[in-house]
């Protein structure tokens, strides 16, 4: 029974992921646009944190520019 439920959840998650990818392709969204949208969402989450120190740390990470992100990601891969 557990495996059946697990498989159903996995299929549902895959379906959602496919919808997001197809929507992004249809809209012509670039990686930078998608990154920016994710960062905006992350900033909103940071504002809801009750601890001011954690909120500030979260905001520092969420305010990383796309160019800085690409640079750091490139350094890690190389």
N, C-alpha and C positions, 0 to 999 in steps of 0.2 A: 504494500500500500504506500509506504514511504517513497519508494522509487517512482511510483506512478505520479505522485504529487510533485516530486522533485523534477521529473521530466516535463510535466506540464508548466511548471514555473520557468524552467529553462527555455522552453519553446516560446513562452510569452515574452521573456526578456529578449530573445533573439528577434522576435517579431517587432518589438519596440525599437531595437537597434536598427533593423532594416528600414523601418519607417523614417527614423531620424536621418540615416545616411541618404536615402532616396530624396527626402525633402531638402537636405542640404545641397545635393547635386542639382535638383530642379531649380532651386533658388539661386544657384550660382555662388553659393557661399564659399569664401576662401578659408583656408586654415586660420588666417589671422582674424577673420570675422567670428569664426567659431570659438577661437581662443578668447576673444574679447567678450563674447556672450557668457562664456564659462566664468571668466574673471568677474563680470558684473554679478552673476549669481553668487559667486563666492563672497564678494564684498557684502552683499545683503545678508548672507549667513553670519559674517563676522560681526555685523552690527547687532545681531540678536544675542551674542554671547554675554553672559552676565559679568564675567571677570574682565576687567578693563585691560589687564596685561595680556591675556590671551587674545582679546579682541584686537589689540594693537599689533601683536605678532601676526595674527591672521590677515589683517589689513596690509601689512608690509609684504606678505607673500602674494596677496591678491592684487597688489598694485605693480607687480612685475610686468614690465613692457614685453610685448611679443618678441622684439629683437633680443632683449636680455634672455628671455626664455629660450629662444633658438640658440643663442650663443652658449648658454649653460648646457643645454641638451646636446649640442655638438661636442663640447668638451668631454662630456661623460661617455659618449659613444666612441670617441677616438682614443 
